[in-house]
Amino acid sequence: MQEIWTYHVEMHGPLDERAFNATSPLAVTVVQADRAATCCAVCTDQSGLIGLLRHFHRQGFVLLSIQRGPHLEGG
């Protein structure tokens, strides 16, 4: 089993969290947003992250950065 981590994904432009989560394979939480960029967080393993990144790509988002945060125990 892969370890669960918190990933912060930053993309160009705004993201409507509610609309995105309605079709996303994983629920994301918007952490910071402005007109130029949106940073969202998701807790998942690496394979879940790959699926989420593919979904961002299919939705036309331009990814700016991906950072892995702390390991979540018990995941």
All heavy atoms as a GROMACS GRO file, in nm:
protein
  578
    1MET      N    1   0.083  -0.119   0.000
    1MET     CA    2   0.000   0.000   0.000
    1MET      C    3   0.088   0.125   0.000
    1MET      O    4   0.186   0.133   0.072
    1MET     CB    5  -0.090  -0.001   0.123
    1MET     CG    6  -0.178   0.119   0.132
    1MET     SD    7  -0.296   0.099   0.267
    1MET     CE    8  -0.404   0.229   0.228
    2GLN      N    9   0.052   0.219  -0.082
    2GLN     CA   10   0.127   0.344  -0.089
    2GLN      C   11   0.090   0.435   0.028
    2GLN      O   12  -0.021   0.430   0.080
    2GLN     CB   13   0.099   0.415  -0.221
    2GLN     CG   14   0.151   0.339  -0.341
    2GLN     CD   15   0.138   0.422  -0.467
    2GLN    OE1   16   0.132   0.543  -0.464
    2GLN    NE2   17   0.132   0.354  -0.580
    3GLU      N   18   0.183   0.520   0.065
    3GLU     CA   19   0.160   0.613   0.174
    3GLU      C   20   0.073   0.730   0.130
    3GLU      O   21   0.079   0.773   0.015
    3GLU     CB   22   0.293   0.665   0.227
    3GLU     CG   23   0.379   0.555   0.287
    3GLU     CD   24   0.511   0.609   0.338
    3GLU    OE1   25   0.517   0.726   0.380
    3GLU    OE2   26   0.607   0.533   0.335
    4ILE      N   27  -0.006   0.782   0.224
    4ILE     CA   28  -0.092   0.897   0.198
    4ILE      C   29  -0.016   1.023   0.237
    4ILE      O   30   0.042   1.032   0.345
    4ILE     CB   31  -0.222   0.888   0.281
    4ILE    CG1   32  -0.296   0.757   0.251
    4ILE    CG2   33  -0.310   1.010   0.256
    4ILE    CD1   34  -0.345   0.743   0.109
    5TRP      N   35  -0.017   1.120   0.147
    5TRP     CA   36   0.050   1.248   0.169
    5TRP      C   37  -0.048   1.360   0.137
    5TRP      O   38  -0.149   1.338   0.068
    5TRP     CB   39   0.171   1.262   0.076
    5TRP     CG   40   0.279   1.163   0.101
    5TRP    CD1   41   0.286   1.036   0.049
    5TRP    CD2   42   0.394   1.179   0.183
    5TRP    NE1   43   0.400   0.975   0.094
    5TRP    CE2   44   0.468   1.060   0.176
    5TRP    CE3   45   0.442   1.284   0.260
    5TRP    CZ2   46   0.588   1.043   0.244
    5TRP    CZ3   47   0.563   1.267   0.327
    5TRP    CH2   48   0.633   1.147   0.319
    6THR      N   49  -0.018   1.478   0.184
    6THR     CA   50  -0.092   1.597   0.142
    6THR      C   51  -0.013   1.661   0.028
    6THR      O   52   0.105   1.689   0.044
    6THR     CB   53  -0.106   1.697   0.258
    6THR    OG1   54  -0.178   1.635   0.363
    6THR    CG2   55  -0.181   1.823   0.212
    7TYR      N   56  -0.078   1.682  -0.084
    7TYR     CA   57  -0.016   1.745  -0.199
    7TYR      C   58  -0.080   1.882  -0.220
    7TYR      O   59  -0.202   1.896  -0.210
    7TYR     CB   60  -0.035   1.661  -0.326
    7TYR     CG   61   0.039   1.531  -0.323
    7TYR    CD1   62  -0.021   1.415  -0.278
    7TYR    CD2   63   0.171   1.522  -0.366
    7TYR    CE1   64   0.046   1.294  -0.275
    7TYR    CE2   65   0.240   1.402  -0.364
    7TYR     CZ   66   0.178   1.288  -0.317
    7TYR     OH   67   0.246   1.169  -0.315
    8HIS      N   68   0.003   1.982  -0.249
    8HIS     CA   69  -0.045   2.115  -0.285
    8HIS      C   70  -0.016   2.134  -0.434
    8HIS      O   71   0.098   2.122  -0.477
    8HIS     CB   72   0.026   2.223  -0.203
    8HIS     CG   73  -0.020   2.223  -0.061
    8HIS    ND1   74   0.039   2.146   0.036
    8HIS    CD2   75  -0.121   2.289  -0.001
    8HIS    CE1   76  -0.023   2.166   0.150
    8HIS    NE2   77  -0.120   2.252   0.131
    9VAL      N   78  -0.121   2.158  -0.507
    9VAL     CA   79  -0.112   2.174  -0.652
    9VAL      C   80  -0.151   2.317  -0.686
    9VAL      O   81  -0.259   2.364  -0.648
    9VAL     CB   82  -0.204   2.075  -0.725
    9VAL    CG1   83  -0.193   2.091  -0.875
    9VAL    CG2   84  -0.175   1.932  -0.682
   10GLU      N   85  -0.063   2.386  -0.757
   10GLU     CA   86  -0.091   2.523  -0.799
   10GLU      C   87  -0.112   2.526  -0.949
   10GLU      O   88  -0.035   2.465  -1.024
   10GLU     CB   89   0.024   2.616  -0.760
   10GLU     CG   90  -0.004   2.761  -0.791
   10GLU     CD   91   0.109   2.853  -0.747
   10GLU    OE1   92   0.221   2.804  -0.724
   10GLU    OE2   93   0.084   2.974  -0.739
   11MET      N   94  -0.219   2.592  -0.990
   11MET     CA   95  -0.247   2.602  -1.133
   11MET      C   96  -0.276   2.746  -1.170
   11MET      O   97  -0.311   2.827  -1.086
   11MET     CB   98  -0.361   2.510  -1.174
   11MET     CG   99  -0.498   2.554  -1.140
   11MET     SD  100  -0.567   2.496  -0.985
   11MET     CE  101  -0.509   2.337  -0.966
   12HIS      N  102  -0.259   2.775  -1.298
   12HIS     CA  103  -0.283   2.909  -1.352
   12HIS      C  104  -0.433   2.936  -1.352
   12HIS      O  105  -0.513   2.853  -1.395
   12HIS     CB  106  -0.226   2.918  -1.493
   12HIS     CG  107  -0.249   3.050  -1.558
   12HIS    ND1  108  -0.183   3.165  -1.518
   12HIS    CD2  109  -0.331   3.086  -1.657
   12HIS    CE1  110  -0.224   3.265  -1.592
   12HIS    NE2  111  -0.314   3.220  -1.677
   13GLY      N  112  -0.470   3.054  -1.305
   13GLY     CA  113  -0.609   3.098  -1.312
   13GLY      C  114  -0.695   3.050  -1.197
   13GLY      O  115  -0.649   2.981  -1.107
   14PRO      N  116  -0.823   3.086  -1.202
   14PRO     CA  117  -0.915   3.050  -1.096
   14PRO      C  118  -0.966   2.906  -1.108
   14PRO      O  119  -0.964   2.848  -1.216
   14PRO     CB  120  -1.030   3.150  -1.113
   14PRO     CG  121  -1.029   3.180  -1.260
   14PRO     CD  122  -0.884   3.175  -1.302
   15LEU      N  123  -1.010   2.852  -0.996
   15LEU     CA  124  -1.069   2.718  -0.992
   15LEU      C  125  -1.196   2.725  -0.908
   15LEU      O  126  -1.191   2.771  -0.794
   15LEU     CB  127  -0.972   2.617  -0.929
   15LEU     CG  128  -1.029   2.479  -0.900
   15LEU    CD1  129  -1.039   2.399  -1.029
   15LEU    CD2  130  -0.944   2.404  -0.800
   16ASP      N  131  -1.306   2.682  -0.964
   16ASP     CA  132  -1.432   2.673  -0.889
   16ASP      C  133  -1.431   2.538  -0.817
   16ASP      O  134  -1.454   2.434  -0.880
   16ASP     CB  135  -1.550   2.684  -0.984
   16ASP     CG  136  -1.685   2.680  -0.914
   16ASP    OD1  137  -1.693   2.626  -0.801
   16ASP    OD2  138  -1.782   2.731  -0.972
   17GLU      N  139  -1.401   2.540  -0.688
   17GLU     CA  140  -1.385   2.416  -0.610
   17GLU      C  141  -1.508   2.325  -0.619
   17GLU      O  142  -1.496   2.205  -0.643
   17GLU     CB  143  -1.358   2.452  -0.463
   17GLU     CG  144  -1.341   2.333  -0.372
   17GLU     CD  145  -1.313   2.375  -0.228
   17GLU    OE1  146  -1.273   2.491  -0.204
   17GLU    OE2  147  -1.331   2.290  -0.141
   18ARG      N  148  -1.624   2.382  -0.604
   18ARG     CA  149  -1.747   2.302  -0.605
   18ARG      C  150  -1.771   2.236  -0.741
   18ARG      O  151  -1.800   2.117  -0.749
   18ARG     CB  152  -1.862   2.394  -0.568
   18ARG     CG  153  -1.988   2.326  -0.534
   18ARG     CD  154  -2.084   2.430  -0.483
   18ARG     NE  155  -2.209   2.373  -0.446
   18ARG     CZ  156  -2.309   2.442  -0.399
   18ARG    NH1  157  -2.297   2.572  -0.383
   18ARG    NH2  158  -2.421   2.383  -0.368
   19ALA      N  159  -1.758   2.312  -0.847
   19ALA     CA  160  -1.780   2.258  -0.981
   19ALA      C  161  -1.673   2.155  -1.016
   19ALA      O  162  -1.703   2.050  -1.074
   19ALA     CB  163  -1.780   2.370  -1.084
   20PHE      N  164  -1.547   2.183  -0.979
   20PHE     CA  165  -1.439   2.089  -1.009
   20PHE      C  166  -1.461   1.957  -0.935
   20PHE      O  167  -1.448   1.850  -0.991
   20PHE     CB  168  -1.304   2.150  -0.971
   20PHE     CG  169  -1.188   2.060  -1.004
   20PHE    CD1  170  -1.138   2.054  -1.133
   20PHE    CD2  171  -1.132   1.978  -0.908
   20PHE    CE1  172  -1.032   1.970  -1.164
   20PHE    CE2  173  -1.027   1.894  -0.938
   20PHE     CZ  174  -0.977   1.890  -1.066
   21ASN      N  175  -1.494   1.965  -0.806
   21ASN     CA  176  -1.512   1.843  -0.726
   21ASN      C  177  -1.631   1.759  -0.771
   21ASN      O  178  -1.635   1.639  -0.745
   21ASN     CB  179  -1.525   1.878  -0.578
   21ASN     CG  180  -1.392   1.914  -0.516
   21ASN    OD1  181  -1.287   1.874  -0.565
   21ASN    ND2  182  -1.395   1.990  -0.408
   22ALA      N  183  -1.726   1.819  -0.841
   22ALA     CA  184  -1.842   1.744  -0.890
   22ALA      C  185  -1.801   1.640  -0.994
   22ALA      O  186  -1.869   1.538  -1.010
   22ALA     CB  187  -1.945   1.839  -0.949
   23THR      N  188  -1.689   1.663  -1.063
   23THR     CA  189  -1.645   1.570  -1.167
   23THR      C  190  -1.509   1.508  -1.141
   23THR      O  191  -1.462   1.426  -1.218
   23THR     CB  192  -1.640   1.641  -1.304
   23THR    OG1  193  -1.544   1.747  -1.298
   23THR    CG2  194  -1.776   1.695  -1.344
   24SER      N  195  -1.445   1.549  -1.033
   24SER     CA  196  -1.307   1.506  -1.004
   24SER      C  197  -1.303   1.367  -0.940
   24SER      O  198  -1.392   1.331  -0.863
   24SER     CB  199  -1.242   1.607  -0.908
   24SER     OG  200  -1.114   1.563  -0.871
   25PRO      N  201  -1.197   1.289  -0.969
   25PRO     CA  202  -1.182   1.159  -0.904
   25PRO      C  203  -1.150   1.173  -0.755
   25PRO      O  204  -1.175   1.080  -0.678
   25PRO     CB  205  -1.066   1.094  -0.979
   25PRO     CG  206  -0.990   1.206  -1.039
   25PRO     CD  207  -1.090   1.315  -1.065
   26LEU      N  208  -1.096   1.288  -0.713
   26LEU     CA  209  -1.066   1.317  -0.572
   26LEU      C  210  -1.114   1.457  -0.540
   26LEU      O  211  -1.107   1.546  -0.624
   26LEU     CB  212  -0.914   1.311  -0.548
   26LEU     CG  213  -0.846   1.177  -0.565
   26LEU    CD1  214  -0.694   1.196  -0.560
   26LEU    CD2  215  -0.889   1.081  -0.456
   27ALA      N  216  -1.159   1.477  -0.417
   27ALA     CA  217  -1.201   1.610  -0.374
   27ALA      C  218  -1.078   1.693  -0.339
   27ALA      O  219  -0.988   1.647  -0.269
   27ALA     CB  220  -1.294   1.599  -0.254
   28VAL      N  221  -1.074   1.814  -0.390
   28VAL     CA  222  -0.966   1.907  -0.358
   28VAL      C  223  -1.022   2.020  -0.272
   28VAL      O  224  -1.142   2.049  -0.276
   28VAL     CB  225  -0.900   1.966  -0.485
   28VAL    CG1  226  -0.840   1.857  -0.571
   28VAL    CG2  227  -0.996   2.049  -0.566
   29THR      N  228  -0.934   2.082  -0.196
   29THR     CA  229  -0.970   2.198  -0.113
   29THR      C  230  -0.888   2.317  -0.159
   29THR      O  231  -0.764   2.308  -0.162
   29THR     CB  232  -0.940   2.169   0.035
   29THR    OG1  233  -1.012   2.053   0.075
   29THR    CG2  234  -0.980   2.288   0.122
   30VAL      N  235  -0.954   2.425  -0.195
   30VAL     CA  236  -0.881   2.545  -0.236
   30VAL      C  237  -0.820   2.608  -0.110
   30VAL      O  238  -0.889   2.635  -0.013
   30VAL     CB  239  -0.972   2.646  -0.308
   30VAL    CG1  240  -0.900   2.777  -0.334
   30VAL    CG2  241  -1.020   2.586  -0.440
   31VAL      N  242  -0.688   2.628  -0.114
   31VAL     CA  243  -0.615   2.684  -0.003
   31VAL      C  244  -0.592   2.833  -0.023
   31VAL      O  245  -0.603   2.912   0.070
   31VAL     CB  246  -0.479   2.612   0.013
   31VAL    CG1  247  -0.396   2.672   0.124
   31VAL    CG2  248  -0.500   2.463   0.035
   32GLN      N  249  -0.561   2.872  -0.146
   32GLN     CA  250  -0.535   3.012  -0.177
   32GLN      C  251  -0.574   3.035  -0.322
   32GLN      O  252  -0.546   2.952  -0.408
   32GLN     CB  253  -0.386   3.043  -0.158
   32GLN     CG  254  -0.349   3.186  -0.183
   32GLN     CD  255  -0.200   3.209  -0.159
   32GLN    OE1  256  -0.129   3.120  -0.115
   32GLN    NE2  257  -0.155   3.328  -0.188
   33ALA      N  258  -0.638   3.148  -0.348
   33ALA     CA  259  -0.682   3.176  -0.485
   33ALA      C  260  -0.681   3.325  -0.513
   33ALA      O  261  -0.709   3.406  -0.425
   33ALA     CB  262  -0.821   3.120  -0.508
   34ASP      N  263  -0.646   3.359  -0.635
   34ASP     CA  264  -0.662   3.493  -0.688
   34ASP      C  265  -0.682   3.479  -0.838
   34ASP      O  266  -0.694   3.368  -0.889
   34ASP     CB  267  -0.545   3.585  -0.650
   34ASP     CG  268  -0.410   3.533  -0.698
   34ASP    OD1  269  -0.403   3.472  -0.806
   34ASP    OD2  270  -0.310   3.556  -0.627
   35ARG      N  271  -0.684   3.588  -0.909
   35ARG     CA  272  -0.708   3.581  -1.054
   35ARG      C  273  -0.595   3.510  -1.128
   35ARG      O  274  -0.617   3.448  -1.230
   35ARG     CB  275  -0.726   3.720  -1.111
   35ARG     CG  276  -0.854   3.783  -1.073
   35ARG     CD  277  -0.868   3.918  -1.136
   35ARG     NE  278  -0.995   3.976  -1.097
   35ARG     CZ  279  -1.058   4.066  -1.169
   35ARG    NH1  280  -1.004   4.109  -1.282
   35ARG    NH2  281  -1.172   4.113  -1.129
   36ALA      N  282  -0.474   3.522  -1.076
   36ALA     CA  283  -0.358   3.467  -1.146
   36ALA      C  284  -0.339   3.318  -1.124
   36ALA      O  285  -0.298   3.246  -1.214
   36ALA     CB  286  -0.231   3.541  -1.104
   37ALA      N  287  -0.366   3.271  -1.002
   37ALA     CA  288  -0.337   3.131  -0.971
   37ALA      C  289  -0.424   3.081  -0.856
   37ALA      O  290  -0.473   3.159  -0.775
   37ALA     CB  291  -0.190   3.114  -0.935
   38THR      N  292  -0.440   2.949  -0.851
   38THR     CA  293  -0.512   2.883  -0.743
   38THR      C  294  -0.425   2.772  -0.689
   38THR      O  295  -0.366   2.695  -0.765
   38THR     CB  296  -0.645   2.822  -0.794
   38THR    OG1  297  -0.725   2.926  -0.850
   38THR    CG2  298  -0.721   2.752  -0.683
   39CYS      N  299  -0.418   2.763  -0.556
   39CYS     CA  300  -0.347   2.654  -0.491
   39CYS      C  301  -0.450   2.569  -0.418
   39CYS      O  302  -0.532   2.621  -0.342
   39CYS     CB  303  -0.243   2.707  -0.392
   39CYS     SG  304  -0.152   2.574  -0.310
   40CYS      N  305  -0.448   2.440  -0.444
   40CYS     CA  306  -0.542   2.351  -0.376
   40CYS      C  307  -0.466   2.236  -0.311
   40CYS      O  308  -0.352   2.207  -0.348
   40CYS     CB  309  -0.648   2.300  -0.472
   40CYS     SG  310  -0.585   2.209  -0.611
   41ALA      N  311  -0.530   2.174  -0.214
   41ALA     CA  312  -0.468   2.064  -0.141
   41ALA      C  313  -0.554   1.939  -0.156
   41ALA      O  314  -0.677   1.946  -0.165
   41ALA     CB  315  -0.455   2.100   0.006
   42VAL      N  316  -0.486   1.824  -0.157
   42VAL     CA  317  -0.555   1.695  -0.163
   42VAL      C  318  -0.473   1.594  -0.085
   42VAL      O  319  -0.350   1.597  -0.088
   42VAL     CB  320  -0.576   1.650  -0.310
   42VAL    CG1  321  -0.444   1.629  -0.381
   42VAL    CG2  322  -0.664   1.526  -0.317
   43CYS      N  323  -0.540   1.505  -0.014
   43CYS     CA  324  -0.473   1.398   0.058
   43CYS      C  325  -0.495   1.268  -0.019
   43CYS      O  326  -0.608   1.226  -0.039
   43CYS     CB  327  -0.530   1.383   0.199
   43CYS     SG  328  -0.499   1.526   0.303
   44THR      N  329  -0.384   1.208  -0.064
   44THR     CA  330  -0.394   1.088  -0.146
   44THR      C  331  -0.258   1.019  -0.155
   44THR      O  332  -0.158   1.072  -0.110
   44THR     CB  333  -0.446   1.122  -0.288
   44THR    OG1  334  -0.472   1.001  -0.359
   44THR    CG2  335  -0.348   1.208  -0.366
   45ASP      N  336  -0.257   0.903  -0.217
   45ASP     CA  337  -0.130   0.838  -0.247
   45ASP      C  338  -0.086   0.881  -0.386
   45ASP      O  339  -0.154   0.960  -0.453
   45ASP     CB  340  -0.142   0.686  -0.235
   45ASP     CG  341  -0.243   0.624  -0.332
   45ASP    OD1  342  -0.294   0.695  -0.421
   45ASP    OD2  343  -0.271   0.505  -0.318
   46GLN      N  344   0.029   0.831  -0.430
   46GLN     CA  345   0.085   0.877  -0.556
   46GLN      C  346  -0.003   0.840  -0.676
   46GLN      O  347  -0.018   0.920  -0.769
   46GLN     CB  348   0.225   0.821  -0.575
   46GLN     CG  349   0.300   0.887  -0.689
   46GLN     CD  350   0.443   0.843  -0.699
   46GLN    OE1  351   0.477   0.731  -0.665
   46GLN    NE2  352   0.529   0.933  -0.743
   47SER      N  353  -0.065   0.723  -0.674
   47SER     CA  354  -0.149   0.686  -0.788
   47SER      C  355  -0.273   0.775  -0.795
   47SER      O  356  -0.319   0.810  -0.904
   47SER     CB  357  -0.187   0.538  -0.783
   47SER     OG  358  -0.262   0.510  -0.667
   48GLY      N  359  -0.328   0.814  -0.680
   48GLY     CA  360  -0.440   0.907  -0.678
   48GLY      C  361  -0.400   1.043  -0.732
   48GLY      O  362  -0.477   1.108  -0.804
   49LEU      N  363  -0.279   1.086  -0.698
   49LEU     CA  364  -0.229   1.214  -0.748
   49LEU      C  365  -0.218   1.212  -0.900
   49LEU      O  366  -0.257   1.307  -0.968
   49LEU     CB  367  -0.093   1.247  -0.686
   49LEU     CG  368  -0.028   1.375  -0.738
   49LEU    CD1  369  -0.110   1.498  -0.700
   49LEU    CD2  370   0.114   1.386  -0.686
   50ILE      N  371  -0.170   1.103  -0.955
   50ILE     CA  372  -0.157   1.091  -1.100
   50ILE      C  373  -0.294   1.103  -1.167
   50ILE      O  374  -0.311   1.174  -1.266
   50ILE     CB  375  -0.087   0.960  -1.139
   50ILE    CG1  376   0.059   0.967  -1.095
   50ILE    CG2  377  -0.098   0.933  -1.289
   50ILE    CD1  378   0.132   0.834  -1.102
   51GLY      N  379  -0.394   1.036  -1.111
   51GLY     CA  380  -0.530   1.046  -1.165
   51GLY      C  381  -0.583   1.188  -1.158
   51GLY      O  382  -0.647   1.236  -1.252
   52LEU      N  383  -0.555   1.256  -1.047
   52LEU     CA  384  -0.599   1.394  -1.032
   52LEU      C  385  -0.530   1.486  -1.132
   52LEU      O  386  -0.594   1.572  -1.194
   52LEU     CB  387  -0.573   1.443  -0.890
   52LEU     CG  388  -0.618   1.585  -0.860
   52LEU    CD1  389  -0.770   1.598  -0.872
   52LEU    CD2  390  -0.571   1.628  -0.722
   53LEU      N  391  -0.400   1.467  -1.152
   53LEU     CA  392  -0.327   1.549  -1.249
   53LEU      C  393  -0.380   1.528  -1.390
   53LEU      O  394  -0.392   1.623  -1.469
   53LEU     CB  395  -0.177   1.519  -1.243
   53LEU     CG  396  -0.109   1.555  -1.111
   53LEU    CD1  397   0.037   1.514  -1.115
   53LEU    CD2  398  -0.126   1.701  -1.077
   54ARG      N  399  -0.415   1.406  -1.424
   54ARG     CA  400  -0.475   1.380  -1.555
   54ARG      C  401  -0.609   1.452  -1.569
   54ARG      O  402  -0.642   1.504  -1.676
   54ARG     CB  403  -0.492   1.230  -1.575
   54ARG     CG  404  -0.361   1.160  -1.599
   54ARG     CD  405  -0.379   1.012  -1.619
   54ARG     NE  406  -0.250   0.950  -1.647
   54ARG     CZ  407  -0.224   0.825  -1.625
   54ARG    NH1  408  -0.316   0.743  -1.576
   54ARG    NH2  409  -0.105   0.776  -1.655
   55HIS      N  410  -0.685   1.455  -1.459
   55HIS     CA  411  -0.814   1.524  -1.462
   55HIS      C  412  -0.792   1.675  -1.482
   55HIS      O  413  -0.864   1.738  -1.561
   55HIS     CB  414  -0.891   1.497  -1.333
   55HIS     CG  415  -1.029   1.554  -1.333
   55HIS    ND1  416  -1.130   1.508  -1.414
   55HIS    CD2  417  -1.082   1.657  -1.263
   55HIS    CE1  418  -1.239   1.578  -1.393
   55HIS    NE2  419  -1.212   1.670  -1.301
   56PHE      N  420  -0.696   1.734  -1.409
   56PHE     CA  421  -0.664   1.875  -1.430
   56PHE      C  422  -0.630   1.900  -1.577
   56PHE      O  423  -0.674   1.998  -1.637
   56PHE     CB  424  -0.544   1.919  -1.344
   56PHE     CG  425  -0.578   1.954  -1.202
   56PHE    CD1  426  -0.512   1.894  -1.097
   56PHE    CD2  427  -0.674   2.050  -1.173
   56PHE    CE1  428  -0.541   1.928  -0.965
   56PHE    CE2  429  -0.704   2.085  -1.042
   56PHE     CZ  430  -0.637   2.023  -0.938
   57HIS      N  431  -0.549   1.812  -1.635
   57HIS     CA  432  -0.508   1.827  -1.775
   57HIS      C  433  -0.629   1.821  -1.868
   57HIS      O  434  -0.642   1.903  -1.960
   57HIS     CB  435  -0.406   1.719  -1.811
   57HIS     CG  436  -0.355   1.730  -1.949
   57HIS    ND1  437  -0.404   1.653  -2.053
   57HIS    CD2  438  -0.260   1.810  -2.003
   57HIS    CE1  439  -0.341   1.685  -2.164
   57HIS    NE2  440  -0.254   1.780  -2.136
   58ARG      N  441  -0.717   1.724  -1.846
   58ARG     CA  442  -0.837   1.712  -1.930
   58ARG      C  443  -0.927   1.836  -1.919
   58ARG      O  444  -0.998   1.869  -2.014
   58ARG     CB  445  -0.917   1.588  -1.892
   58ARG     CG  446  -0.860   1.459  -1.945
   58ARG     CD  447  -0.956   1.342  -1.929
   58ARG     NE  448  -0.995   1.319  -1.791
   58ARG     CZ  449  -0.932   1.240  -1.706
   58ARG    NH1  450  -0.824   1.174  -1.745
   58ARG    NH2  451  -0.975   1.224  -1.583
   59GLN      N  452  -0.925   1.902  -1.802
   59GLN     CA  453  -1.006   2.020  -1.782
   59GLN      C  454  -0.940   2.146  -1.839
   59GLN      O  455  -0.998   2.254  -1.837
   59GLN     CB  456  -1.034   2.041  -1.633
   59GLN     CG  457  -1.113   1.930  -1.568
   59GLN     CD  458  -1.254   1.920  -1.626
   59GLN    OE1  459  -1.322   2.020  -1.642
   59GLN    NE2  460  -1.296   1.800  -1.657
   60GLY      N  461  -0.816   2.133  -1.887
   60GLY     CA  462  -0.748   2.244  -1.952
   60GLY      C  463  -0.666   2.333  -1.860
   60GLY      O  464  -0.624   2.441  -1.900
   61PHE      N  465  -0.642   2.289  -1.736
   61PHE     CA  466  -0.563   2.370  -1.643
   61PHE      C  467  -0.414   2.359  -1.675
   61PHE      O  468  -0.365   2.254  -1.714
   61PHE     CB  469  -0.586   2.326  -1.498
   61PHE     CG  470  -0.720   2.366  -1.445
   61PHE    CD1  471  -0.823   2.275  -1.441
   61PHE    CD2  472  -0.742   2.495  -1.401
   61PHE    CE1  473  -0.948   2.310  -1.392
   61PHE    CE2  474  -0.867   2.532  -1.353
   61PHE     CZ  475  -0.970   2.440  -1.349
   62VAL      N  476  -0.344   2.471  -1.656
   62VAL     CA  477  -0.199   2.475  -1.670
   62VAL      C  478  -0.140   2.465  -1.530
   62VAL      O  479  -0.164   2.552  -1.446
   62VAL     CB  480  -0.153   2.606  -1.739
   62VAL    CG1  481  -0.001   2.613  -1.743
   62VAL    CG2  482  -0.212   2.615  -1.878
   63LEU      N  483  -0.066   2.356  -1.504
   63LEU     CA  484  -0.007   2.335  -1.372
   63LEU      C  485   0.117   2.420  -1.355
   63LEU      O  486   0.200   2.428  -1.446
   63LEU     CB  487   0.027   2.188  -1.352
   63LEU     CG  488  -0.092   2.092  -1.358
   63LEU    CD1  489  -0.044   1.949  -1.345
   63LEU    CD2  490  -0.193   2.125  -1.252
   64LEU      N  491   0.131   2.485  -1.240
   64LEU     CA  492   0.247   2.568  -1.210
   64LEU      C  493   0.344   2.498  -1.115
   64LEU      O  494   0.464   2.512  -1.129
   64LEU     CB  495   0.202   2.701  -1.149
   64LEU     CG  496   0.108   2.785  -1.237
   64LEU    CD1  497   0.062   2.908  -1.160
   64LEU    CD2  498   0.177   2.823  -1.366
   65SER      N  499   0.290   2.425  -1.016
   65SER     CA  500   0.377   2.354  -0.922
   65SER      C  501   0.301   2.246  -0.848
   65SER      O  502   0.178   2.253  -0.835
   65SER     CB  503   0.441   2.451  -0.821
   65SER     OG  504   0.344   2.499  -0.731
   66ILE      N  505   0.376   2.148  -0.800
   66ILE     CA  506   0.322   2.041  -0.716
   66ILE      C  507   0.421   2.022  -0.602
   66ILE      O  508   0.540   2.004  -0.626
   66ILE     CB  509   0.307   1.909  -0.793
   66ILE    CG1  510   0.218   1.928  -0.916
   66ILE    CG2  511   0.251   1.800  -0.702
   66ILE    CD1  512   0.226   1.816  -1.014
   67GLN      N  513   0.370   2.029  -0.479
   67GLN     CA  514   0.455   2.009  -0.362
   67GLN      C  515   0.393   1.906  -0.270
   67GLN      O  516   0.271   1.908  -0.249
   67GLN     CB  517   0.475   2.139  -0.286
   67GLN     CG  518   0.551   2.244  -0.364
   67GLN     CD  519   0.569   2.371  -0.285
   67GLN    OE1  520   0.496   2.402  -0.194
   67GLN    NE2  521   0.672   2.444  -0.320
   68ARG      N  522   0.476   1.819  -0.217
   68ARG     CA  523   0.428   1.718  -0.124
   68ARG      C  524   0.447   1.769   0.018
   68ARG      O  525   0.553   1.816   0.055
   68ARG     CB  526   0.505   1.587  -0.143
   68ARG     CG  527   0.449   1.474  -0.060
   68ARG     CD  528   0.522   1.347  -0.088
   68ARG     NE  529   0.651   1.353  -0.023
   68ARG     CZ  530   0.742   1.256  -0.030
   68ARG    NH1  531   0.716   1.149  -0.101
   68ARG    NH2  532   0.857   1.268   0.032
   69GLY      N  533   0.340   1.760   0.096
   69GLY     CA  534   0.345   1.804   0.235
   69GLY      C  535   0.368   1.687   0.329
   69GLY      O  536   0.418   1.582   0.288
   70PRO      N  537   0.326   1.700   0.454
   70PRO     CA  538   0.351   1.597   0.555
   70PRO      C  539   0.279   1.467   0.528
   70PRO      O  540   0.170   1.464   0.471
   70PRO     CB  541   0.300   1.659   0.684
   70PRO     CG  542   0.254   1.795   0.653
   70PRO     CD  543   0.257   1.816   0.506
   71HIS      N  544   0.343   1.359   0.571
   71HIS     CA  545   0.286   1.225   0.566
   71HIS      C  546   0.172   1.215   0.665
   71HIS      O  547   0.183   1.265   0.775
   71HIS     CB  548   0.396   1.122   0.597
   71HIS     CG  549   0.344   0.983   0.617
   71HIS    ND1  550   0.292   0.910   0.514
   71HIS    CD2  551   0.336   0.905   0.727
   71HIS    CE1  552   0.256   0.790   0.560
   71HIS    NE2  553   0.280   0.786   0.689
   72LEU      N  554   0.063   1.151   0.626
   72LEU     CA  555  -0.050   1.134   0.717
   72LEU      C  556  -0.045   0.992   0.773
   72LEU      O  557  -0.048   0.895   0.699
   72LEU     CB  558  -0.182   1.157   0.644
   72LEU     CG  559  -0.201   1.297   0.589
   72LEU    CD1  560  -0.334   1.308   0.516
   72LEU    CD2  561  -0.192   1.400   0.699
   73GLU      N  562  -0.035   0.981   0.903
   73GLU     CA  563  -0.029   0.850   0.969
   73GLU      C  564  -0.164   0.779   0.958
   73GLU      O  565  -0.268   0.842   0.956
   73GLU     CB  566   0.008   0.868   1.117
   73GLU     CG  567   0.145   0.925   1.138
   73GLU     CD  568   0.257   0.837   1.085
   73GLU    OE1  569   0.245   0.714   1.088
   73GLU    OE2  570   0.358   0.893   1.037
   74GLY      N  571  -0.158   0.647   0.952
   74GLY     CA  572  -0.279   0.568   0.951
   74GLY      C  573  -0.348   0.561   0.819
   74GLY      O  574  -0.459   0.512   0.809
   75GLY      N  575  -0.286   0.613   0.712
   75GLY     CA  576  -0.350   0.612   0.582
   75GLY      C  577  -0.317   0.494   0.510
   75GLY      O  578  -0.316   0.410   0.451
   0.00000   0.00000   0.00000
